[in-house]
């Protein structure tokens, strides 16, 4: 058997082929199917991108309307799921994503992916994606002593998300800002959570199980769990005059500055650029400070880490946009999960078409095997 050593973290190792999208890190560009993801975020809607992930093409006007009619009732939680949400919200794990995972694990099906029809896969995927925002918003409201809010048929995904969290139909500029964010974060290559989802899917397990595994990976602070931490860092900086000293202290201490650096991009993260512009459209002191601080931190990183190209990533301005739109910080990463669920499901379905299980090996570096020697302590046991 030929054994191939892969680089640490599987860096730059191609593990499969996909038609879902790609990230070109050196170019600062990524796309969904054949379309620029940023172009879709700026000129179309989250539902257009969702349809693209499911059907492989952008919808016509009539198809978009039909798609909206299809997913609208799927947002409403069935009675048993709503009861599970309440139980988990009151007694389950504090992290909202873990609460989501607990609820969704109860929806795991007995039918393996390889025995499911394409129609069944589509239906299950749409249901999971549609219900995720409703579940997360309900968990938040229950934990803050409020009643969950039912989604409305006449609101988009972004509008419903803000409505179900705040209880108020959002202003158009806020809804549009969140729509852009959701659209831009649906998929982003073979990141840790997407790869995790595909590993589980390769075993023939069901979609809900694969999604639950992805959520576990996504909750990590080095992956999806960083938008609130990036904004917390911005809060620590009293004013622009103290930003340089703050950044240099963090860097020299070997601490990670959340919101900066990306394993793929070696130039500006296009999502960060788009969200910065979006936040500036909303305006306010927070975005003014964020822009100034970004420049100071980037300069400090360039000075102290000249061998690495570190720029603001999606988390930096994502936190700013969500804060400006009234989303509580505890719900920053859950917002991210609402969009990424669409990408996970698309990858899970695509992986189900490949019957080969993902099964790499590890190189053992522990003590050499030796014989088991019975000692007096084990005699007679």
Residue pairs with C-beta under 8 A, 6 or more apart in sequence:
3 361
5 363
6 13
6 360
7 13
9 263
11 263
15 190
15 195
15 358
16 198
16 351
16 354
18 190
18 347
18 350
19 33
19 56
19 350
20 32
20 33
20 53
20 187
20 343
20 346
20 347
20 350
21 30
21 31
21 32
21 33
21 37
21 187
21 188
21 189
22 30
22 31
22 189
23 29
23 30
23 188
23 189
23 264
23 265
24 30
25 262
25 264
25 265
25 266
25 267
26 266
26 267
27 267
28 265
28 267
28 268
28 269
28 270
29 36
29 270
30 36
30 37
30 38
30 188
30 189
30 270
31 37
32 40
32 49
32 52
32 53
32 186
32 187
33 52
33 53
33 56
33 57
35 52
35 58
37 49
37 183
37 184
37 186
37 187
37 270
38 184
38 270
38 271
38 274
40 48
40 49
40 52
40 183
41 49
41 179
41 180
41 181
41 183
41 184
41 274
42 180
42 274
44 58
44 183
45 156
45 179
45 183
46 156
46 157
46 158
46 179
46 182
46 183
46 186
46 339
47 64
47 67
47 68
47 71
47 156
47 157
48 58
48 59
48 64
48 183
49 183
49 186
49 342
50 67
50 71
50 129
50 157
50 186
50 342
51 57
51 58
51 59
51 63
51 64
51 67
52 58
52 59
53 186
53 187
53 342
53 343
53 345
53 346
54 122
54 125
54 126
54 346
59 67
68 156
70 126
71 126
71 129
71 130
72 151
72 153
73 153
74 126
74 127
74 130
74 131
75 130
75 131
75 133
75 134
75 151
75 160
76 134
76 150
76 151
77 85
77 131
77 134
77 135
77 138
81 103
81 106
81 107
81 131
81 135
82 138
82 148
84 102
84 103
84 106
85 99
85 103
85 135
85 138
85 139
85 142
85 148
86 138
86 142
88 99
88 102
88 103
88 139
89 99
89 138
89 139
89 142
89 143
90 142
90 143
92 98
92 99
92 102
93 99
93 102
95 219
96 136
96 139
96 140
96 330
96 331
96 333
96 334
97 215
97 218
97 219
97 224
97 225
97 333
97 334
97 337
98 215
98 219
99 135
99 136
99 139
100 132
100 135
100 136
100 139
100 215
100 334
100 337
101 212
101 215
101 216
103 135
104 128
104 132
104 135
104 208
104 211
104 212
104 215
105 208
105 209
105 212
107 128
107 208
108 206
108 208
108 209
108 212
109 124
109 206
109 207
109 208
110 206
111 120
111 206
112 204
112 205
112 206
113 121
113 201
113 204
113 205
113 206
113 207
113 210
113 348
113 352
114 204
114 352
114 355
116 124
116 206
116 352
118 349
121 207
121 349
121 352
122 349
124 206
124 207
124 208
125 207
125 345
125 346
125 348
125 349
128 207
128 208
128 211
128 341
128 345
129 341
129 342
129 345
132 337
132 338
132 341
133 151
133 157
133 160
133 161
133 164
133 338
134 148
134 151
134 160
134 164
136 331
136 334
136 337
136 338
137 148
137 149
137 161
137 164
137 165
138 148
138 149
138 164
140 165
140 328
140 330
140 331
140 334
141 147
141 148
141 149
141 164
141 165
142 148
146 167
148 164
149 163
149 164
149 167
150 164
151 160
151 163
151 164
152 159
152 160
152 163
155 163
155 169
156 175
156 179
157 179
157 182
157 338
158 170
158 175
158 176
158 178
158 179
158 182
159 169
159 170
159 175
161 178
161 182
161 335
161 338
162 168
162 170
162 174
162 175
162 178
162 325
162 326
162 327
163 169
163 170
165 326
165 327
165 328
165 331
166 326
170 178
170 325
170 326
173 281
173 282
174 282
174 324
174 325
174 326
177 278
177 279
177 281
177 282
177 321
177 324
177 325
178 321
178 322
178 325
178 327
178 335
180 274
180 275
180 278
181 275
181 278
181 318
181 321
181 322
181 335
181 339
182 335
182 338
182 339
183 339
184 271
184 274
184 275
184 314
184 339
185 271
185 314
185 318
185 336
185 339
185 340
186 339
186 340
186 342
186 343
187 194
187 340
187 342
187 343
187 346
187 347
188 194
188 343
189 264
190 198
191 223
192 217
192 218
192 220
192 223
193 214
193 215
193 217
193 218
193 223
193 224
193 340
193 344
194 214
194 343
194 344
194 347
195 217
196 213
196 214
196 216
196 217
197 210
197 211
197 213
197 214
197 344
197 347
197 348
197 351
198 210
198 347
198 348
198 351
198 358
199 213
199 358
200 209
200 210
200 213
200 214
200 348
201 207
201 210
201 347
201 348
201 351
201 352
202 351
202 354
202 356
202 357
202 358
203 357
204 357
207 345
207 348
207 349
210 344
210 348
211 341
211 344
211 345
211 348
214 340
214 344
215 337
217 223
218 224
218 225
218 333
218 336
218 337
218 340
219 225
219 333
221 229
221 258
224 333
224 336
224 337
224 340
225 333
226 258
226 259
226 315
226 333
227 259
227 315
227 318
227 319
227 322
227 332
227 333
227 335
227 336
228 319
228 329
228 330
228 332
228 333
229 258
229 259
229 315
230 258
230 259
230 315
230 316
230 318
230 319
231 259
231 319
231 320
231 323
231 329
231 332
232 258
232 329
233 257
233 258
233 259
234 259
234 289
234 290
234 293
234 319
234 320
236 246
237 243
237 246
237 289
237 293
240 289
240 292
240 293
240 296
243 292
243 293
243 296
243 297
244 296
244 299
244 300
247 257
247 296
247 297
247 300
247 301
248 300
248 304
250 256
250 257
251 257
251 300
251 301
251 304
251 305
252 304
257 297
257 301
258 315
259 312
259 313
259 315
259 316
259 319
260 297
260 298
260 301
260 310
260 311
260 312
260 313
260 316
261 308
261 310
261 311
261 313
262 269
262 311
262 313
265 311
265 313
266 309
267 309
267 311
268 311
268 312
269 311
269 312
269 313
269 314
271 313
271 314
271 318
272 311
272 312
272 313
272 314
272 316
272 317
275 314
275 317
275 318
275 320
275 321
276 287
276 290
276 291
276 294
276 312
276 317
276 320
278 317
278 321
279 286
279 287
279 290
279 317
279 320
279 321
279 324
280 287
280 291
282 321
282 324
282 325
284 324
286 320
286 323
286 324
287 320
287 324
290 316
290 317
290 320
294 312
294 316
297 312
298 310
298 311
298 312
301 308
301 310
302 310
318 332
318 336
319 329
319 332
322 329
322 331
322 332
322 335
323 329
327 335
